[in-house]
Amino acid sequence: MKNMIMRSIQNKEKLEMIYLSSDNCVSQRVVRVLKLNDDMIMAYCYTKRTIRTFKLENILSVGQVRKRMGA
């Protein structure tokens, strides 16, 4: 997971992330990671339209943004 986050920082790529908040709510977000620390990331969250911090231990999954096919 950290390798994918580092690659997204270097290439300025968006990631899809499933995150567990401190009040045990699961959310799916699209983010662009700006900074990686030992235990958290700072990222621009396209869902909330602001810069947020996320604990690494609460990230359930992370992956590249899938291209949507529409009609």
C-alpha positions in Angstrom: 0.0 0.0 0.0 2.8 2.5 0.9 4.4 1.8 -2.5 1.2 2.8 -4.3 0.8 5.9 -2.2 4.5 6.9 -2.9 3.9 6.3 -6.6 0.8 8.5 -6.6 2.7 11.3 -4.9 5.5 11.2 -7.5 3.1 11.0 -10.5 0.4 13.2 -9.0 -2.2 10.5 -9.6 -5.6 10.2 -8.0 -6.4 7.1 -5.9 -9.6 5.5 -4.8 -9.6 4.8 -1.1 -11.9 3.0 1.3 -11.5 4.5 4.7 -12.8 3.7 8.2 -13.4 6.9 10.2 -12.9 7.3 13.9 -16.6 6.8 14.5 -16.6 3.5 12.5 -18.2 4.8 9.3 -16.8 3.4 6.1 -16.5 5.8 3.1 -15.2 5.5 -0.4 -13.2 8.6 -1.5 -11.1 9.8 -4.4 -7.9 11.5 -3.2 -4.6 12.9 -4.4 -1.9 12.2 -1.8 0.2 15.2 -1.0 2.4 13.9 1.8 3.1 10.6 3.5 4.2 10.4 7.2 4.9 7.3 9.3 1.3 6.9 10.4 -0.8 9.2 8.2 -1.2 10.8 4.9 -2.2 14.3 3.9 -4.3 14.3 0.7 -6.7 16.4 -1.3 -10.1 14.7 -1.0 -12.2 15.2 -4.1 -15.3 13.9 -2.2 -15.1 16.7 0.5 -13.2 19.1 -1.8 -10.6 20.0 0.8 -7.3 18.8 2.2 -7.7 16.1 4.8 -5.5 13.8 6.9 -6.0 10.1 7.0 -4.5 7.5 9.4 -2.8 4.7 7.5 -4.2 2.1 9.9 -7.8 3.2 9.0 -7.2 2.9 5.2 -9.0 -0.4 4.3 -8.0 -0.4 0.7 -6.4 1.8 -1.9 -6.2 1.5 -5.7 -6.0 3.4 -8.9 -9.1 5.3 -10.0 -11.0 3.1 -12.4 -12.2 4.7 -15.6 -16.0 4.8 -15.8 -17.7 3.7 -18.9 -20.9 5.6 -19.6 -23.6 5.5 -22.2 
